[in-house]
Amino acid sequence: MSVSSVSERNSKDFKSSSVNTCYQVDQQAKLINLQAEVDLLLLQLQKYKLQKESCTYE
C-alpha cells in the first residue's frame, strides 16, 4: 500500500464516516488518529518486509 493510497483511503473513510456517524467530534478525532497510526504501522511493516526480502536475495 503506497502513501498515496493510504491518504486516498483515509479521505474516503473520513467522508463516509462523517456522513453516517453517531460519534461525538472528539471520538471521531481519536478514531481518525488511530486509523492513521494503523496505516503508518502497516507501511513500516511493509518496509521491513521489503528490507528482509532484499537481504535474503543477496
C-alpha positions, -999 to 999 in steps of 0.1 A, spaced: 0 0 0 15 33 -11 14 65 9 -10 80 -17 -34 50 -15 -33 54 23 -42 90 20 -70 83 -5 -84 56 17 -83 79 48 -101 106 29 -128 82 17 -131 67 52 -135 101 67 -161 112 42 -182 80 47 -178 80 85 -187 117 88 -219 113 69 -234 83 89 -220 86 124 -232 87 159 -198 95 174 -190 128 191 -164 150 175 -137 141 199 -143 104 194 -142 109 156 -108 127 160 -95 98 181 -107 73 156 -90 92 127 -58 93 147 -59 56 154 -66 49 117 -35 70 108 -14 51 133 -25 18 120 -17 29 84 17 41 95 24 8 112 13 -11 81 37 9 60 65 2 84 58 -35 83 58 -34 45 92 -16 46 107 -41 70 93 -70 48 110 -55 17 142 -50 36 141 -86 48 134 -98 13 163 -78 -2 187 -92 24 177 -128 16 183 -123 -21 219 -111 -16 
